[in-house]
């Protein structure tokens, strides 16, 4: 297992990350990375507008209003849509949850999955709190993506295989982005990492079997912890510097775990080598992807394959006897277990391959409308879901995660069959969503929440974030 050897002054792995993040300047960013950051904010805000209508987001707003009591509205930070004013820690949490609530935001999947946009509302809350600029927000956004995506890659094979959720990794990335907005020193940033990561290890149970509200809450909670940890570090609070590579830190704890007969390990070089610091460098944000469907990431390729197969062969729902879905093993495990054949909530339905394939076949689309309670409980759906056979194809394993190979075979009642294979779903950086396509998604989610005119204003302001002198002028556009 790779470990970083501390020097006499205890320069742990956290120090290397803190040195990079504290020294990076807006002028060091590439034009491509800056444009990507604005596009990911565009996509994330659309997801947040739609997410604000989800039941769990409404519960959280009600809870925080109850907690505020007579002090409601006294804070300096804005919650999307409702305009509820609170402190930066709670605003970071509630806004991050709205981005995440529909499972429609970005996706990066290497050794582990992650959703870097789950983090960026932390820097947003602190930028508003301080009156910082759009450029400050863009810088922190790109830092969040860089660290989160590298964390996603450095586990071998990844913390998901060891039974842990990627919010465990977000707890290391979120305080780094928050610390940069606050202008913390290297040492303060190291303390923030230690404070946050020591509090937010998350078991994989939140995405296994029957899913609950916590599925979309654990990563925003790690972001919340990152913001609070950075604020505590600013005042001198301390945390373990050795949370990555010291005694009983991440490496040591996972070193006791075995996967397929091999001990867990981490690739330190993957995390710290070649951290970008010039406009000519390639930033990881360019390698992230977006979701064209509001469902779990590994469902996108098989759903795309089925929709193409149906369209190209003019297949009618009543003609289908069986839908054979071949995917990588982890997709079959996460998306095709018995609980996914009878989903009774949005959280389980959007992680159910049988449900997504069935509703896609019947409705010809998979949008947020397909996850309304009345649609999930439609008595016609179980019979169609039972036609879906999810199969782990071992030949696909060697191609993952570079590709997400999926083959869908539609077997018809008359004995004919048609097969379609997709390796790269729409939204992947190799087939990215354009600004125009993001705009369609943004307005589909937001127009009914803010109104068309305000959504247009918010979209224009988002794509001009680099010219925003004070983020406090931007936030009112997110309020209905």
C-alpha positions as a Markdown table, in Angstrom:
| # | Residue | x | y | z |
|---|---|---|---|---|
| 1 | Unk | 0.0 | 0.0 | 0.0 |
| 2 | Unk | 1.4 | 3.3 | -1.0 |
| 3 | Unk | 2.0 | 5.8 | 1.8 |
| 4 | Unk | 3.6 | 9.2 | 1.9 |
| 5 | Unk | 6.5 | 9.4 | 4.3 |
| 6 | Unk | 6.3 | 12.4 | 6.6 |
| 7 | Unk | 9.4 | 14.6 | 7.1 |
| 8 | Unk | 10.6 | 15.8 | 10.5 |
| 9 | Unk | 8.0 | 18.7 | 10.4 |
| 10 | Unk | 5.2 | 16.2 | 9.7 |
| 11 | Unk | 4.5 | 17.1 | 6.0 |
| 12 | Unk | 1.7 | 14.7 | 5.4 |
| 13 | Unk | -0.3 | 14.2 | 2.2 |
| 14 | Unk | -2.7 | 16.9 | 3.4 |
| 15 | Unk | 0.1 | 19.4 | 3.2 |
| 16 | Unk | 0.8 | 18.7 | -0.5 |
| 17 | Unk | -2.9 | 19.3 | -1.4 |
| 18 | Unk | -3.0 | 22.4 | 0.8 |
| 19 | Unk | 0.1 | 23.9 | -0.8 |
| 20 | Unk | -1.4 | 23.5 | -4.2 |
| 21 | Unk | -4.8 | 24.9 | -3.4 |
| 22 | Unk | -3.6 | 27.9 | -1.5 |
| 23 | Unk | -1.1 | 28.9 | -4.2 |
| 24 | Unk | -3.5 | 28.5 | -7.2 |
| 25 | Unk | -4.8 | 31.8 | -8.6 |
| 26 | Unk | -7.5 | 32.6 | -11.1 |
| 27 | Unk | -4.8 | 33.8 | -13.5 |
| 28 | Unk | -3.4 | 30.2 | -13.5 |
| 29 | Unk | -6.7 | 28.7 | -14.8 |
| 30 | Unk | -7.1 | 27.7 | -18.4 |
| 31 | Unk | -9.8 | 29.4 | -20.5 |
| 32 | Unk | -11.3 | 25.9 | -21.1 |
| 33 | Unk | -11.5 | 25.2 | -17.4 |
| 34 | Unk | -13.2 | 28.5 | -16.7 |
| 35 | Unk | -15.8 | 27.9 | -19.4 |
| 36 | Unk | -16.4 | 24.4 | -18.0 |
| 37 | Unk | -16.9 | 25.8 | -14.5 |
| 38 | Unk | -19.6 | 28.1 | -15.8 |
| 39 | Unk | -21.3 | 25.3 | -17.7 |
| 40 | Unk | -21.3 | 23.1 | -14.6 |
| 41 | Unk | -22.8 | 25.9 | -12.6 |
| 42 | Unk | -25.4 | 26.3 | -15.4 |
| 43 | Unk | -26.3 | 22.6 | -15.2 |
| 44 | Unk | -26.1 | 22.5 | -11.4 |
| 45 | Unk | -28.5 | 25.4 | -10.9 |
| 46 | Unk | -31.0 | 23.8 | -13.2 |
| 47 | Unk | -30.8 | 20.7 | -11.1 |
| 48 | Unk | -31.2 | 22.7 | -7.9 |
| 49 | Unk | -34.3 | 24.5 | -9.3 |
| 50 | Unk | -35.9 | 21.1 | -10.0 |
| 51 | Unk | -34.6 | 19.7 | -6.8 |
| 52 | Unk | -36.2 | 22.4 | -4.7 |
| 53 | Unk | -39.6 | 20.7 | -5.5 |
| 54 | Unk | -38.6 | 17.3 | -4.1 |
| 55 | Unk | -40.1 | 16.2 | -0.9 |
| 56 | Unk | -36.8 | 15.8 | 1.0 |
| 57 | Unk | -35.8 | 19.3 | 0.0 |
| 58 | Unk | -39.1 | 20.7 | 1.3 |
| 59 | Unk | -38.6 | 18.7 | 4.6 |
| 60 | Unk | -35.1 | 20.2 | 5.0 |
| 61 | Unk | -36.4 | 23.7 | 4.4 |
| 62 | Unk | -39.2 | 23.2 | 6.9 |
| 63 | Unk | -36.7 | 21.8 | 9.5 |
| 64 | Unk | -34.3 | 24.7 | 9.2 |
| 65 | Unk | -37.1 | 27.3 | 9.4 |
| 66 | Unk | -38.2 | 25.6 | 12.6 |
| 67 | Unk | -34.7 | 25.7 | 13.9 |
| 68 | Unk | -34.4 | 29.4 | 13.0 |
| 69 | Unk | -37.6 | 30.3 | 14.8 |
| 70 | Unk | -37.9 | 34.1 | 15.3 |
| 71 | Unk | -34.4 | 34.6 | 13.8 |
| 72 | Unk | -35.5 | 33.4 | 10.3 |
| 73 | Unk | -34.0 | 35.7 | 7.7 |
| 74 | Unk | -31.3 | 37.0 | 9.9 |
| 75 | Unk | -28.4 | 35.2 | 8.1 |
| 76 | Unk | -26.3 | 36.5 | 5.3 |
| 77 | Unk | -26.6 | 33.6 | 3.0 |
| 78 | Unk | -29.4 | 32.7 | 0.6 |
| 79 | Unk | -31.1 | 29.4 | 0.0 |
| 80 | Unk | -32.2 | 28.8 | -3.6 |
| 81 | Unk | -35.9 | 29.4 | -4.6 |
| 82 | Unk | -37.3 | 30.0 | -1.1 |
| 83 | Unk | -34.9 | 32.9 | -0.4 |
| 84 | Unk | -34.5 | 31.6 | 3.2 |
| 85 | Unk | -31.6 | 33.5 | 4.8 |
| 86 | Unk | -29.3 | 31.6 | 7.1 |
| 87 | Unk | -25.6 | 31.0 | 8.0 |
| 88 | Unk | -23.1 | 29.7 | 5.4 |
| 89 | Unk | -23.0 | 26.2 | 6.8 |
| 90 | Unk | -26.7 | 25.6 | 6.6 |
| 91 | Unk | -27.0 | 27.4 | 3.2 |
| 92 | Unk | -24.2 | 25.3 | 1.8 |
| 93 | Unk | -26.0 | 22.1 | 3.0 |
| 94 | Unk | -29.5 | 23.0 | 1.7 |
| 95 | Unk | -28.3 | 24.3 | -1.6 |
| 96 | Unk | -26.0 | 21.3 | -2.2 |
| 97 | Unk | -28.9 | 19.1 | -1.4 |
| 98 | Unk | -31.1 | 20.8 | -4.0 |
| 99 | Unk | -28.4 | 20.2 | -6.6 |
| 100 | Unk | -28.3 | 16.6 | -5.6 |
| 101 | Unk | -31.9 | 15.9 | -4.8 |
| 102 | Unk | -33.0 | 14.6 | -8.3 |
| 103 | Unk | -29.7 | 12.6 | -8.9 |
| 104 | Unk | -29.6 | 14.7 | -12.2 |
| 105 | Unk | -26.3 | 16.5 | -11.6 |
| 106 | Unk | -22.8 | 15.8 | -12.9 |
| 107 | Unk | -21.0 | 12.4 | -12.7 |
| 108 | Unk | -17.4 | 11.3 | -12.8 |
| 109 | Unk | -16.6 | 7.6 | -12.5 |
| 110 | Unk | -13.1 | 6.2 | -12.4 |
| 111 | Unk | -12.2 | 3.9 | -9.6 |
| 112 | Unk | -15.1 | 5.4 | -7.6 |
| 113 | Unk | -18.1 | 7.5 | -8.7 |
| 114 | Unk | -18.4 | 11.1 | -7.6 |
| 115 | Unk | -20.5 | 14.2 | -8.2 |
| 116 | Unk | -18.2 | 17.2 | -7.8 |
| 117 | Unk | -21.1 | 19.7 | -8.1 |
| 118 | Unk | -22.3 | 18.4 | -4.7 |
| 119 | Unk | -19.4 | 20.4 | -3.3 |
| 120 | Unk | -19.6 | 23.8 | -5.1 |
| 121 | Unk | -22.5 | 25.3 | -3.1 |
| 122 | Unk | -20.1 | 25.3 | -0.2 |
| 123 | Unk | -17.8 | 27.9 | -1.9 |
| 124 | Unk | -20.9 | 29.7 | -3.1 |
| 125 | Unk | -22.3 | 30.2 | 0.4 |
| 126 | Unk | -18.9 | 31.5 | 1.6 |
| 127 | Unk | -18.5 | 33.8 | -1.4 |
| 128 | Unk | -21.9 | 35.4 | -0.6 |
| 129 | Unk | -21.0 | 35.6 | 3.1 |
| 130 | Unk | -17.8 | 37.4 | 2.3 |
| 131 | Unk | -19.0 | 39.4 | -0.7 |
| 132 | Unk | -16.4 | 37.7 | -2.9 |
| 133 | Unk | -16.5 | 37.8 | -6.7 |
| 134 | Unk | -17.6 | 35.3 | -9.4 |
| 135 | Unk | -13.9 | 34.7 | -10.2 |
| 136 | Unk | -13.3 | 33.6 | -6.6 |
| 137 | Unk | -16.2 | 31.2 | -7.0 |
| 138 | Unk | -14.9 | 29.8 | -10.3 |
| 139 | Unk | -11.5 | 29.3 | -8.8 |
| 140 | Unk | -12.9 | 27.4 | -5.8 |
| 141 | Unk | -15.2 | 25.4 | -8.2 |
| 142 | Unk | -12.2 | 24.2 | -10.3 |
| 143 | Unk | -10.3 | 23.3 | -7.1 |
| 144 | Unk | -13.3 | 21.3 | -5.9 |
| 145 | Unk | -13.5 | 19.4 | -9.2 |
| 146 | Unk | -9.8 | 18.8 | -9.3 |
| 147 | Unk | -9.4 | 17.3 | -5.9 |
| 148 | Unk | -12.7 | 15.3 | -5.9 |
| 149 | Unk | -12.0 | 13.7 | -9.2 |
| 150 | Unk | -8.5 | 12.8 | -8.2 |
| 151 | Unk | -9.8 | 11.3 | -5.0 |
| 152 | Unk | -12.3 | 9.3 | -7.2 |
| 153 | Unk | -9.3 | 7.9 | -9.1 |
| 154 | Unk | -6.8 | 7.1 | -6.4 |
| 155 | Unk | -8.5 | 4.1 | -4.7 |
| 156 | Unk | -7.6 | 0.7 | -6.1 |
| 157 | Unk | -10.2 | -0.5 | -7.1 |
| 158 | Unk | -12.2 | 2.1 | -5.1 |
| 159 | Unk | -13.9 | 2.7 | -1.8 |
| 160 | Unk | -17.3 | 1.6 | -3.3 |
| 161 | Unk | -15.9 | -2.0 | -3.6 |
| 162 | Unk | -14.9 | -1.8 | 0.0 |
| 163 | Unk | -18.4 | -1.0 | 1.1 |
| 164 | Unk | -18.1 | 2.7 | 1.6 |
| 165 | Unk | -19.8 | 5.7 | -0.1 |
| 166 | Unk | -18.0 | 8.4 | -2.0 |
| 167 | Unk | -19.1 | 11.0 | 0.5 |
| 168 | Unk | -16.2 | 9.6 | 2.5 |
| 169 | Unk | -13.9 | 11.2 | -0.1 |
| 170 | Unk | -16.0 | 14.4 | -0.4 |
| 171 | Unk | -15.1 | 15.0 | 3.2 |
| 172 | Unk | -11.5 | 15.4 | 2.2 |
| 173 | Unk | -12.2 | 17.6 | -0.9 |
| 174 | Unk | -14.9 | 20.0 | 0.4 |
| 175 | Unk | -12.8 | 21.7 | 3.1 |
| 176 | Unk | -10.1 | 22.4 | 0.6 |
| 177 | Unk | -12.4 | 24.3 | -1.7 |
| 178 | Unk | -14.0 | 26.1 | 1.3 |
| 179 | Unk | -10.6 | 27.0 | 2.7 |
| 180 | Unk | -9.5 | 28.6 | -0.6 |
| 181 | Unk | -12.5 | 31.0 | -0.5 |
| 182 | Unk | -11.7 | 31.9 | 3.1 |
| 183 | Unk | -8.1 | 32.6 | 2.2 |
| 184 | Unk | -6.8 | 30.1 | 4.8 |
| 185 | Unk | -3.1 | 29.4 | 5.1 |
| 186 | Unk | -1.5 | 26.0 | 4.3 |
| 187 | Unk | -1.6 | 24.9 | 7.9 |
| 188 | Unk | -5.2 | 26.1 | 8.4 |
| 189 | Unk | -6.3 | 24.2 | 5.3 |
| 190 | Unk | -4.6 | 21.1 | 6.6 |
| 191 | Unk | -6.5 | 21.5 | 9.9 |
| 192 | Unk | -9.7 | 21.9 | 8.0 |
| 193 | Unk | -9.1 | 18.7 | 6.1 |
| 194 | Unk | -8.5 | 16.8 | 9.4 |
| 195 | Unk | -11.5 | 18.2 | 11.1 |
| 196 | Unk | -13.9 | 17.4 | 8.2 |
| 197 | Unk | -12.5 | 14.0 | 7.2 |
| 198 | Unk | -12.5 | 12.7 | 10.8 |
| 199 | Unk | -16.3 | 13.3 | 11.0 |
| 200 | Unk | -17.7 | 12.1 | 7.7 |
| 201 | Unk | -16.9 | 8.5 | 6.8 |
| 202 | Unk | -20.0 | 7.1 | 5.1 |
| 203 | Unk | -21.0 | 3.4 | 4.7 |
| 204 | Unk | -22.2 | 2.3 | 1.4 |
| 205 | Unk | -25.5 | 1.2 | 2.9 |
| 206 | Unk | -27.0 | 4.5 | 1.8 |
| 207 | Unk | -27.0 | 3.3 | -1.8 |
| 208 | Unk | -27.5 | -0.4 | -1.2 |
| 209 | Unk | -30.9 | -2.1 | -1.4 |
| 210 | Unk | -33.9 | 0.0 | -0.5 |
| 211 | Unk | -32.9 | 3.7 | -0.7 |
| 212 | Unk | -34.0 | 6.5 | 1.6 |
| 213 | Unk | -33.7 | 10.3 | 1.7 |
| 214 | Unk | -30.1 | 9.8 | 2.9 |
| 215 | Unk | -29.0 | 8.7 | -0.5 |
| 216 | Unk | -29.0 | 12.3 | -1.7 |
| 217 | Unk | -28.1 | 13.8 | 1.6 |
| 218 | Unk | -24.7 | 12.3 | 2.6 |
| 219 | Unk | -22.6 | 14.1 | 0.0 |
| 220 | Unk | -24.2 | 17.5 | 0.7 |
| 221 | Unk | -23.7 | 16.7 | 4.4 |
| 222 | Unk | -20.0 | 16.2 | 3.7 |
| 223 | Unk | -20.0 | 19.6 | 2.0 |
| 224 | Unk | -21.6 | 21.1 | 5.0 |
| 225 | Unk | -18.9 | 19.6 | 7.2 |
| 226 | Unk | -16.2 | 20.9 | 4.8 |
| 227 | Unk | -17.6 | 24.5 | 5.2 |
| 228 | Unk | -17.9 | 24.3 | 8.9 |
| 229 | Unk | -14.5 | 22.7 | 9.3 |
| 230 | Unk | -12.8 | 25.5 | 7.3 |
| 231 | Unk | -14.6 | 28.1 | 9.4 |
| 232 | Unk | -13.4 | 26.4 | 12.6 |
| 233 | Unk | -9.8 | 26.1 | 11.2 |
| 234 | Unk | -9.9 | 29.9 | 10.5 |
| 235 | Unk | -10.4 | 30.4 | 14.2 |
| 236 | Unk | -7.6 | 28.1 | 15.2 |
| 237 | Unk | -9.4 | 24.8 | 15.7 |
| 238 | Unk | -7.2 | 21.8 | 15.0 |
| 239 | Unk | -7.7 | 18.4 | 13.3 |
| 240 | Unk | -5.5 | 15.4 | 12.6 |
| 241 | Unk | -2.9 | 16.3 | 9.9 |
| 242 | Unk | -2.4 | 12.6 | 9.1 |
| 243 | Unk | -6.0 | 11.8 | 8.0 |
| 244 | Unk | -4.7 | 10.4 | 4.7 |
| 245 | Unk | -1.5 | 8.6 | 5.3 |
| 246 | Unk | -0.7 | 8.5 | 9.1 |
| 247 | Unk | -1.6 | 6.2 | 12.0 |
| 248 | Unk | -5.2 | 5.0 | 11.7 |
| 249 | Unk | -5.9 | 7.4 | 8.8 |
| 250 | Unk | -7.6 | 6.6 | 5.5 |
| 251 | Unk | -4.8 | 4.4 | 4.2 |
| 252 | Unk | -4.4 | 2.4 | 7.4 |
| 253 | Unk | -8.1 | 1.9 | 8.0 |
| 254 | Unk | -8.7 | 0.6 | 4.5 |
| 255 | Unk | -5.5 | -1.4 | 4.6 |
| 256 | Unk | -7.4 | -4.0 | 6.7 |
| 257 | Unk | -9.9 | -4.6 | 3.9 |
| 258 | Unk | -9.6 | -7.1 | 1.1 |
| 259 | Unk | -11.4 | -7.1 | -2.2 |
| 260 | Unk | -11.2 | -10.3 | -4.4 |
| 261 | Unk | -8.2 | -11.5 | -2.3 |
| 262 | Unk | -6.2 | -8.3 | -2.6 |
| 263 | Unk | -5.7 | -5.7 | 0.1 |
| 264 | Unk | -7.1 | -2.2 | -0.4 |
| 265 | Unk | -4.6 | 0.4 | -1.5 |
| 266 | Unk | -4.3 | 3.9 | -2.7 |
| 267 | Unk | -2.2 | 5.5 | -5.5 |
| 268 | Unk | -0.7 | 8.6 | -3.9 |
| 269 | Unk | 0.9 | 9.7 | -7.2 |
| 270 | Unk | -2.6 | 9.8 | -8.8 |
| 271 | Unk | -3.7 | 12.3 | -6.2 |
| 272 | Unk | -0.8 | 14.7 | -6.1 |
| 273 | Unk | 1.4 | 14.3 | -9.3 |
| 274 | Unk | 0.9 | 16.9 | -12.0 |
| 275 | Unk | -1.6 | 19.1 | -10.1 |
| 276 | Unk | -2.3 | 21.9 | -12.7 |
| 277 | Unk | -1.0 | 25.4 | -12.1 |
| 278 | Unk | -0.8 | 27.2 | -15.4 |
| 279 | Unk | -3.2 | 28.2 | -18.2 |
| 280 | Unk | -1.6 | 25.6 | -20.4 |
| 281 | Unk | -2.3 | 22.7 | -18.0 |
| 282 | Unk | -5.3 | 20.4 | -18.3 |
| 283 | Unk | -7.7 | 20.6 | -15.4 |
| 284 | Unk | -9.7 | 17.6 | -14.3 |
| 285 | Unk | -13.0 | 19.5 | -14.7 |
| 286 | Unk | -12.7 | 19.0 | -18.5 |
| 287 | Unk | -13.0 | 15.2 | -17.9 |
| 288 | Unk | -16.2 | 15.3 | -15.9 |
| 289 | Unk | -19.6 | 14.4 | -17.4 |
| 290 | Unk | -23.2 | 15.5 | -17.2 |
| 291 | Unk | -26.5 | 13.6 | -17.0 |
| 292 | Unk | -29.0 | 13.6 | -19.8 |
| 293 | Unk | -31.4 | 11.5 | -17.7 |
| 294 | Unk | -32.3 | 12.1 | -14.0 |
| 295 | Unk | -31.1 | 8.6 | -13.0 |
| 296 | Unk | -28.1 | 6.8 | -11.6 |
| 297 | Unk | -25.1 | 7.2 | -13.8 |
| 298 | Unk | -24.7 | 3.5 | -14.8 |
| 299 | Unk | -28.3 | 3.4 | -16.1 |
| 300 | Unk | -27.5 | 6.0 | -18.8 |
| 301 | Unk | -25.8 | 3.7 | -21.3 |
| 302 | Unk | -28.3 | 0.8 | -21.2 |
| 303 | Unk | -31.2 | 3.3 | -21.3 |
| 304 | Unk | -29.7 | 5.1 | -24.3 |
| 305 | Unk | -29.2 | 1.7 | -26.0 |
| 306 | Unk | -32.8 | 0.6 | -25.5 |
| 307 | Unk | -34.2 | 4.0 | -26.7 |
| 308 | Unk | -32.1 | 3.7 | -29.8 |
| 309 | Unk | -33.1 | 0.1 | -30.4 |
| 310 | Unk | -36.8 | 0.9 | -30.0 |
| 311 | Unk | -36.6 | 3.9 | -32.4 |
| 312 | Unk | -34.4 | 2.3 | -35.0 |
| 313 | Unk | -36.6 | -0.8 | -35.2 |
| 314 | Unk | -40.0 | 0.8 | -34.6 |
| 315 | Unk | -40.7 | -1.5 | -31.6 |
| 316 | Unk | -44.0 | -1.0 | -29.8 |
| 317 | Unk | -44.3 | -1.7 | -26.0 |
| 318 | Unk | -46.9 | -4.4 | -26.5 |
| 319 | Unk | -44.6 | -6.3 | -28.8 |
| 320 | Unk | -41.9 | -6.9 | -26.3 |
| 321 | Unk | -41.5 | -10.2 | -24.5 |
| 322 | Unk | -38.1 | -9.6 | -22.8 |
| 323 | Unk | -35.5 | -6.9 | -22.4 |
| 324 | Unk | -32.1 | -8.4 | -21.8 |
| 325 | Unk | -29.7 | -5.9 | -20.3 |
| 326 | Unk | -26.0 | -6.7 | -20.2 |
| 327 | Unk | -23.9 | -4.4 | -18.0 |
| 328 | Unk | -20.8 | -4.3 | -15.9 |
| 329 | Unk | -21.0 | -6.2 | -12.6 |
| 330 | Unk | -21.3 | -3.2 | -10.3 |
| 331 | Unk | -24.2 | -1.9 | -12.4 |
| 332 | Unk | -26.0 | -5.2 | -12.1 |
| 333 | Unk | -25.3 | -5.2 | -8.3 |
| 334 | Unk | -26.4 | -1.6 | -7.7 |
| 335 | Unk | -29.3 | -1.3 | -10.2 |
| 336 | Unk | -30.7 | -4.8 | -10.6 |
| 337 | Unk | -31.0 | -6.3 | -7.1 |
| 338 | Unk | -34.5 | -7.6 | -6.0 |
| 339 | Unk | -35.5 | -4.4 | -4.2 |
| 340 | Unk | -35.1 | -2.5 | -7.5 |
| 341 | Unk | -37.9 | -4.6 | -9.2 |
| 342 | Unk | -40.6 | -3.1 | -6.9 |
| 343 | Unk | -39.5 | 0.5 | -6.2 |
| 344 | Unk | -41.9 | 2.4 | -3.9 |
| 345 | Unk | -40.0 | 5.8 | -3.8 |
| 346 | Unk | -38.2 | 8.1 | -6.2 |
| 347 | Unk | -34.9 | 7.3 | -4.4 |
| 348 | Unk | -35.2 | 3.6 | -5.3 |
| 349 | Unk | -36.8 | 4.2 | -8.7 |
| 350 | Unk | -34.1 | 6.4 | -10.1 |
| 351 | Unk | -31.5 | 3.7 | -9.0 |
| 352 | Unk | -33.6 | 0.9 | -10.5 |
| 353 | Unk | -32.7 | -0.3 | -14.0 |
| 354 | Unk | -35.9 | -2.4 | -14.4 |
| 355 | Unk | -38.0 | 0.7 | -13.6 |
| 356 | Unk | -36.0 | 3.1 | -15.8 |
| 357 | Unk | -36.1 | 0.6 | -18.8 |
| 358 | Unk | -39.8 | -0.1 | -18.2 |
| 359 | Unk | -40.9 | 3.5 | -18.0 |
| 360 | Unk | -38.7 | 4.5 | -20.9 |
| 361 | Unk | -40.3 | 1.8 | -23.0 |
| 362 | Unk | -43.9 | 2.8 | -22.1 |
| 363 | Unk | -43.4 | 6.6 | -22.1 |
| 364 | Unk | -40.7 | 7.0 | -24.7 |
| 365 | Unk | -38.8 | 9.3 | -22.4 |
| 366 | Unk | -37.3 | 9.4 | -18.9 |
| 367 | Unk | -37.6 | 12.8 | -17.3 |
| 368 | Unk | -38.4 | 14.1 | -13.8 |
| 369 | Unk | -42.1 | 13.4 | -14.6 |
| 370 | Unk | -41.4 | 9.7 | -14.7 |
| 371 | Unk | -40.5 | 9.8 | -11.0 |
| 372 | Unk | -43.7 | 11.3 | -9.7 |
| 373 | Unk | -45.3 | 9.1 | -7.0 |
| 374 | Unk | -48.3 | 8.4 | -9.2 |
| 375 | Unk | -46.1 | 7.2 | -12.0 |
| 376 | Unk | -44.0 | 5.0 | -9.8 |
| 377 | Unk | -47.2 | 3.3 | -8.4 |
| 378 | Unk | -48.8 | 2.7 | -11.8 |
| 379 | Unk | -50.1 | -0.9 | -11.6 |
| 380 | Unk | -49.0 | -1.5 | -15.3 |
| 381 | Unk | -45.3 | -1.1 | -14.5 |
| 382 | Unk | -44.5 | -4.3 | -12.5 |
| 383 | Unk | -45.4 | -6.5 | -15.4 |
| 384 | Unk | -43.1 | -4.6 | -17.7 |
| 385 | Unk | -40.3 | -4.5 | -15.1 |
| 386 | Unk | -40.4 | -8.3 | -14.8 |
| 387 | Unk | -39.5 | -8.5 | -18.5 |
| 388 | Unk | -36.2 | -6.8 | -17.8 |
| 389 | Unk | -33.4 | -9.2 | -17.2 |
| 390 | Unk | -30.2 | -7.6 | -15.8 |
| 391 | Unk | -27.1 | -9.6 | -16.5 |
| 392 | Unk | -23.5 | -8.9 | -15.5 |
| 393 | Unk | -21.3 | -9.3 | -18.5 |
| 394 | Unk | -17.8 | -10.3 | -17.4 |
| 395 | Unk | -16.4 | -9.4 | -20.8 |
| 396 | Unk | -17.3 | -5.8 | -20.2 |
| 397 | Unk | -15.3 | -5.5 | -17.0 |
| 398 | Unk | -11.9 | -4.9 | -18.7 |
| 399 | Unk | -13.4 | -1.9 | -20.6 |
| 400 | Unk | -14.8 | -0.2 | -17.4 |
| 401 | Unk | -14.4 | 2.6 | -16.3 |
| 402 | Unk | -12.9 | 4.0 | -19.5 |
| 403 | Unk | -16.1 | 2.9 | -21.2 |
| 404 | Unk | -19.5 | 2.0 | -19.8 |
| 405 | Unk | -20.4 | -0.8 | -22.1 |
| 406 | Unk | -24.1 | -1.9 | -22.2 |
| 407 | Unk | -25.9 | -4.1 | -24.6 |
| 408 | Unk | -29.7 | -4.3 | -24.7 |
| 409 | Unk | -31.4 | -7.1 | -26.6 |
| 410 | Unk | -35.2 | -6.6 | -27.3 |
| 411 | Unk | -36.9 | -10.0 | -27.7 |
| 412 | Unk | -40.3 | -9.7 | -29.3 |
| 413 | Unk | -43.4 | -11.8 | -29.0 |
| 414 | Unk | -43.0 | -13.1 | -32.6 |
| 415 | Unk | -39.5 | -14.4 | -31.8 |
| 416 | Unk | -37.5 | -11.7 | -33.5 |
| 417 | Unk | -34.8 | -9.9 | -31.5 |
| 418 | Unk | -32.8 | -6.7 | -31.9 |
| 419 | Unk | -29.6 | -5.7 | -30.1 |
| 420 | Unk | -28.0 | -2.4 | -29.6 |
| 421 | Unk | -24.7 | -1.6 | -27.7 |
| 422 | Unk | -23.6 | 1.7 | -26.3 |
| 423 | Unk | -20.3 | 2.4 | -24.7 |
| 424 | Unk | -20.4 | 6.1 | -24.1 |
| 425 | Unk | -23.7 | 7.7 | -22.9 |
| 426 | Unk | -24.6 | 11.3 | -23.9 |
| 427 | Unk | -23.1 | 13.8 | -21.5 |
| 428 | Unk | -19.8 | 11.9 | -21.3 |
| 429 | Unk | -16.9 | 14.2 | -22.0 |
| 430 | Unk | -16.4 | 12.2 | -25.2 |
| 431 | Unk | -20.0 | 13.1 | -26.2 |
| 432 | Unk | -20.5 | 16.3 | -24.1 |
| 433 | Unk | -23.7 | 18.2 | -23.7 |
| 434 | Unk | -23.5 | 21.5 | -25.4 |
| 435 | Unk | -24.5 | 24.9 | -23.8 |
| 436 | Unk | -27.8 | 24.7 | -25.9 |
| 437 | Unk | -28.5 | 21.2 | -24.6 |
| 438 | Unk | -27.8 | 22.3 | -21.0 |
| 439 | Unk | -30.2 | 25.2 | -21.6 |
| 440 | Unk | -33.0 | 22.9 | -22.6 |
| 441 | Unk | -32.5 | 20.8 | -19.4 |
| 442 | Unk | -32.2 | 24.0 | -17.3 |
| 443 | Unk | -35.5 | 25.5 | -18.6 |
| 444 | Unk | -37.3 | 22.1 | -18.3 |
| 445 | Unk | -36.4 | 22.0 | -14.7 |
| 446 | Unk | -36.5 | 25.7 | -13.8 |
| 447 | Unk | -39.2 | 27.6 | -15.8 |
| 448 | Unk | -42.1 | 26.2 | -13.6 |
| 449 | Unk | -40.1 | 27.2 | -10.5 |
| 450 | Unk | -38.9 | 30.7 | -11.2 |
| 451 | Unk | -40.7 | 31.6 | -14.4 |
| 452 | Unk | -39.2 | 31.8 | -17.9 |
| 453 | Unk | -38.0 | 35.4 | -17.7 |
| 454 | Unk | -36.1 | 34.9 | -14.4 |
| 455 | Unk | -34.6 | 31.7 | -15.6 |
| 456 | Unk | -33.3 | 33.5 | -18.7 |
| 457 | Unk | -31.7 | 36.1 | -16.5 |
| 458 | Unk | -30.2 | 33.5 | -14.2 |
| 459 | Unk | -28.8 | 31.6 | -17.2 |
| 460 | Unk | -27.2 | 34.7 | -18.7 |
| 461 | Unk | -25.7 | 35.7 | -15.3 |
| 462 | Unk | -24.3 | 32.2 | -14.8 |
| 463 | Unk | -22.5 | 32.2 | -18.1 |
| 464 | Unk | -21.1 | 35.6 | -17.1 |
| 465 | Unk | -19.9 | 34.6 | -13.6 |
| 466 | Unk | -16.4 | 35.6 | -14.5 |
| 467 | Unk | -17.6 | 39.2 | -14.8 |
| 468 | Unk | -19.6 | 39.2 | -11.5 |
| 469 | Unk | -17.9 | 41.6 | -9.1 |
| 470 | Unk | -19.9 | 40.4 | -6.0 |
| 471 | Unk | -21.7 | 37.1 | -5.7 |
| 472 | Unk | -24.3 | 38.8 | -3.5 |
| 473 | Unk | -25.6 | 40.4 | -6.7 |
| 474 | Unk | -26.0 | 37.0 | -8.3 |
| 475 | Unk | -28.0 | 35.1 | -5.6 |
| 476 | Unk | -31.3 | 37.0 | -5.9 |
| 477 | Unk | -31.7 | 35.6 | -9.4 |
| 478 | Unk | -32.0 | 32.1 | -7.8 |
| 479 | Unk | -35.0 | 33.1 | -5.7 |
| 480 | Unk | -38.6 | 32.6 | -6.8 |
